[in-house]
């Protein structure tokens, strides 16, 4: 593929990935408005986010295998078309159920689109220098897209309507579709195997059960049967999925993909980073709008430093160092810096200063996330046979969405539980209600900080990839590493 056309294709891929990343958070700022319009409660609000991330996570492996079989260019274009249609459905929702169903369909088509996009980057850019630049762009978009979605969501909610946070995807998808038909590469289909639909359904249902169980902890407590039973069923479903993959001839997830310790560490790192970022987005969105009474646009602007920090870190720092240092030399410090930002946010109270507390916390979180995503995604998709490029990319995206789904459910539950505990131990008053809400947000971010610090230790032990020096996709100069 000609060099100029490769970079044009990267622009199209990045736009599609931006749309997918935006949609994980663009409705966050619209949530208070949507909640008022459709009349759903605080315990249900997480499902507007997790319906998307959950179906995204559960169907990604199936989407990656479909992309390997259908052809990556064709799968990419089908994913764009379906995503646009699902966005239009969600935008027209008049009930909570239709909104959640539309968001789930968005996640399903994103599950086809995201691994296709990432695998196209992986097989198109094999030279280490170009690969680092390409993954720098992809990493910046993937990690900054969520924060950018908050800003765009604020503008659309305030000046148009919250529904435009969904309609905007139709415009983006149509533009990417037209451009993609002209410039996207069409790598050959190296092998065709029948996708394991049963396995895809099994892992999706298992993840849904775990998220549902986590969501029930706020009203019933972590030790209740309403929590333990669905989480146990979900764990059993995941165990059954793994057992099925080990004995089938055409697994949806070849276990050697995740058996590689460096890739496993990379998957864990991106999952943990997404837990921290999604939790922060949800908590700060309600802090800005409910506690500080910011408008949607002002709320979006309040997240702008995080967007800038992530983009700058991913492209200007991580991608430049990716060919000079080992990946864990970026990933481990990145996780620790992000954890430091979350720890700073755990000091939040109703009178916290934005310049003195929230701004530096966002900068730390953004710089850390940028240093995690770019090298981790590169490690996750390196050293695999081209026939498995789609599924390796799908696992990386799955890790992100699992982090987003379970992380949002757990942190939302932690926040609600901490708020309830605070109210139960303090005299009822309007001031105490506000303090209770903020106490819940601060407690949730502290939990996220501890999780990221633990992930940094795991990444230090697992990720042993050296400094990349040669092309890392099988079929180029380097043989596939299993």
N, C-alpha and C positions, 0 to 999 in steps of 0.2 A: 504493500500500500504506500502511495506517495507520501512523503513526509508532511507536506502542507495539508493533505486530506486527512491524515491521521490526527492532526491537531484540531481540524474542523470537527472531526468525529468526536474528539474529546469534549469540545464545547457542547455538542448536542447531548452527550452522555452526562456531562456535568449539570446541564439544565434539567434533565429528567431526574437525576439524583437530588437536585435541589428541590424539585417539586415533592419528591417522596419525603425528604427530610423536613421540609416546611410543614407538610401535613401532619407530622407527628406532634407539632406544637402550635400551629397557626390557630387552632380552635381554642387554645388555652385562654387567651385573652378574651375571646368571644364567649367563654363559658358562663360568666356571670349574666351576660345578656341572653344567651340561649337558655340558661336555667330559668330566668324570669319569664321568657316567652313561652317555653314549653312546660314549665311547672314541675321540674323534677328536683329531688332533694340533694343535700350535700353528700350523702352516702352513695348516690347514683352518679355523681358528676365524673368520677374516675372512669366510668364505662365509656364516656364519649372519647376519652383518650385511649383506654385499653382495648376497646373494640377494634380499633385500628391496629395498634401495635400487637395485639394478641393474634389476630388472624394473619397479620404480616409474619409474625414469628413462627406460628404453627405451620404455615403453608410454604415457607421459604425453601425448605429442603425439596419439596415437591416442585416448586417453581424452578429451582436450580437444575433439577433433573429434566424437567420439561424443556428448559432452555438448551440443555446439552443435546436433546433428541430432536427438537423442533428446528433448531438453528437459531443462533443468538440474535441475528438481525430480525428475523421474523418474530421471535418471542418478544423482543424489545418493542416492536411496533404494535403487536397485539396488547402488550401490557399498557402502553400509552393510551390506546383506544378504550380499553376497559376501565382504566383509572378515571378518564374523563367522564365516562357514563356514570360511574359510581359516585363521583363528586357531584354531578348534577342531581342525582337522586337524593343524596344527603342534604344538598342545599335547599331542596323543595320540601323537606320534612315538616310536617305539622304536628307530629307526636314524637315523644322521646324514643319509642320503639323504632320508628322509621329512621330517625337520625342515627341511632346505634347500628341498625342494619346497613345503612349506607356507608357508615364508617368501616364496618366489617368488610364490605365489598371492596372499598378502597384498599384496605389492607391486603385482601386476596390478590388483587391485580398488582399491587406494589410488590408482593412476594414473587411475582413473575418478572417484574421490571428491574428490581434492584440487583439480584444476582446476575442477570443478563448484562446490565450496565457494568458492573464490577469485573465480570469475566471478560468483557470486550476490552476493557483497559488492560487487564492482565495479559491477554494473548496478543494485543496490538503493540504494546511497548515492552520490548525485551532487553534493549540496551540499558545498562544500569543507570546512566545519566538521564536518559529520556524517561525511564521508568520512575525514577525519583521525582522528576518534575511532574509527570502525569499523576502519580499518587499524591503529590503535594497538592495539586489542584483538586483531586477527588477527595482527599482528606479534609481540605479546607471547606469544601462544599458540604461534605457529610457531617462534619462537626459544627460548622457555623450555621448550617441550614436551620437547625432547630431554634437557635437564638434569633436568626433573621425572621423566622416565622412569627415570633412574638411581636416584632416591630411591624411587619406587614399586617398581622392580625389586628393590631391596635388601630392602624390607619383605616383598614377596611371596615372595622366594627363602628368606629366613630363617625366616619364621613359617608359611608354607604349603609351597610347593615351587616350583622354577624353572618348572614347567609353567604355573603360575598367571600368569606374566608374559605368557602367550599367551591363557589362558582369560579374563582380565579384559576383553579386547576384546569378547568376546561380550556381556557385561553392558552395557558402554558403548554398543555398537552398537544393541542392542535398545532402550535408553532413548532414544537419539537418533532412532531410526527412528520410534518412537511419537510423539515430540514433533514431529519433522519433518513428518509427515503432516498435523499440525494447523496449523502456523504458517509453513511455508516458502512463499515466493512461487513463482509459476509463470510466469516470463517467456515471452512467445510465441516459438515457433521461427521465426526469420526466414528461414532457408534450409536446405534439405536437400540434402546432397551425399553420395555414397557414400564412406565412409572408405577411405583407401588402405591396405589390410591389408598389402600387400607392402612398402610403405615403412615401416610400423610394425615389421614383422618384421626388415627390413634394419637399421634403426637400433638395435634391441634387440640383434641379433646382433653388430653392430659394437662397441657398448659392452661387451658381454660379452667379446669378444675382447681388447679393450684392458685390461679389469680382469684377465682371466686372464693376459695377458702380464706385467702388473705384478706379479702374485702369484708368477710364476716367477723373478723376479730374485733372490730370497733363496737358493734352492737352486742356481741355475745362473749367476747374474751377469747384469748389465744388457746385456752385449754378446753373450750367447748367442743361438742360433737359437730356443731355446724362448721367449725374450722378444721378440726382434725380429720374428719371423714373425707371431705373433698381433696384436701392436700394429700392424704394417704392414697386415695384413688388416683390422683394425678401422678404421684411418685410411682405407683404400680404400673400405670400406663406408660410412663417413660421407660421403666425397666423392661416392659414387654416389647416396646419399640426397639430397644437396643438388642434384646434377644433375637427379635425377628431379623434385624439387620445382620446379625452375626451368622445366621444360617441360610439366608436367601442368596441365590446366585446373582441377582441384580438388585443390590440394596439401594434404597433411597439415599442412605448415608453410608458410604464405605467407611468402615470404622478406622481404617488406616489414616483417614484424613484427620481425625481428632486424636488418634493415638500418638501422633508426633508431638513431643512435649513442647516444642517452640510454638507450633500452631495452637495447641491447647492453651498455652499461656497468653497468646495474642487474643484468642477468643475471650478468655476470662477478663483480660484488660479492657477490651472495648465494652463488654457487658457492664463492668463495674463503673466505667466512665459515664456510660449512659444513665445508670442508676442515679449518679450524682447530679448530672445535668437535668434530667427530667424531673427529679425531685425538687431541684432548685426552681425550675420554671414554674411548677405548679404552686409551690409555697409562696414564692415571691409575687406571682400574679395576683393571688388573693390578698397578700399583704399590701401591695400597692393599691389595689382597687377597693378592698373592703376596709382596711385599717386606715390607710392614708388618703383614701378617696381620690386617687388619681383617675383621670379620664383614660379610656383605652389607648389613645395615642401617646399620652404622657407615660403610660405604663410600658408601651412598646419602646419608646425612647429611653426609658430607664434601663432597658436591657441592651441598649446599643453598645456600651463598653464591652460586654461579654462577647457580642458578635465580632467586634473588631479584634479583640484579644485572641479569640479562637482562630480567625482567618490569618492573622499575622503570624501567630505561632506555628500553625500548620504549614503554611506555604513559605514564609520568609525564614523560619528557623528549622523546623523539623525536616522539610524536604531538602534543605541545603546540607544538613548534617547526615542525612540518611545514607549517603555513599562514603561517609568518613568515619562514622562510629558504629558500633554494634547497636542493634535495635533496642536492647534493654537499657542502654545508656541514655536513651530518650524516654522510654516507656516508664521505667521505675521512677525517675525524678518527676516526670509528668503527673503520675498518679499521686505522688506525695504533695506536689504543689497544689493540685486540685483539691486534695484532702485538706490542705491548709486553708484554702479559700472557704470550704464548707465549714470548717471548724470556726472560722471567723464569723460566719453567718449565724452560728449557733448562739452568739451573744446578742442576737436581735431582740429588741423590745419596742414598744409602741413609739418611743421617742428617739429611736436610733437615727443617727445622721447618715444621709446618703453618701456625702463625700468622704466621711471618716470611716464608715463601716461597710456599707453595701457596695460602693464603687471598688475599693481595693479587693474585696472578696470576689467580685465578678472578674476582675482582671486576673487574679490568681487562678480561679477556676478555668477561665478561658485559655490562659497560657498553658496550664497543665493539660487540658483536654487536647489542645492542638498538638502537643508533644506525644500524646498517646495514640491518637487515631491514625496519623500518617504512617508511622513505622509499624504499628500493629496490623493494619490492613495489608501492608506490603508483605509482612511475615506470613500472614494468614493465607495469602494467595500465591506464595512462592513455593517452588520445588514440587509442583504437582503436575501430573500428566495433563495435556490439553483436554483429554476426554473428561477429566474431572474438574476442569477449571470452573465450570458453572457451579458445581456442588460445593467446591471449596469457598467460592465467593458467597454462596448461599449461607454457609455455616457462619461466616463472618457477619453477614447481615442478620442472621438469626440471633446471634449472640447480642447484637445491639438491641433488637426488638424484645428479646426475653428480658434484658436489663430494663428496657423501658416499661414493659408490661408488669412484670413482677415488682420492679422497683417502685413504680407509681402506686400500685396497689398497697404495697407494704408501707411506704412512707406516708401515703394518705391515711392509712389506718393508724400508724404511729401518731400522726398529728392529731387526728380526731380523738384517740384514746388519751393522749396527754392533755388535750383541751378539756375533756370530760373530767379527768382526775383533778386538774387545777380548779375547775368550778366546784367540784365536790368538797374541796378542802378550803375554799375561801367563801366569804359571805357574798351572796348574790348582789351584784350591782352592775351598772352599765360599764363602769371602768374595768371591773374584774372580767367581764365578758371579753373585752378587747385584749386585756392582758392574757387571758386564757387562750385566745386564738393565736396570738403571737408566740406564747409558750409552746403550743403545739407545733408551729412551724419551726421554731428553733430546735426543738427536740428531734424532729424528723431530719433536719440537716446535720445534726450531730451524729445520728445513726449512719447517715450517708458518708460522712467523713471517716468514721471508723471502718466502714466497708471498703472505701478506697485505699486506706492505709493497709488493710489486710491484703487487698489485691496487689499492692505494690510488692509486698513480701513474696507472694506467690509468683509474680512475674519475674522477680529476681532469681527465684529457684528454677523456674521452668524455661524461660526464654534464653536459649544458648546460641541463637543464630549469629554467625560472624558478620563482619562488614561485607555487604554485597559487592562482588568484584566482577562477576560474569553474568550473562543472562540467566534468569532463574526460572524460565518456563520450559518444561520438557519439550523437545522438538527444536529448541534453539541450541546453544552451545553446551548447556549443562544438562546432564541426565536428570530425570525426575528422581526426587528424593522421597522415599516412602518412610 
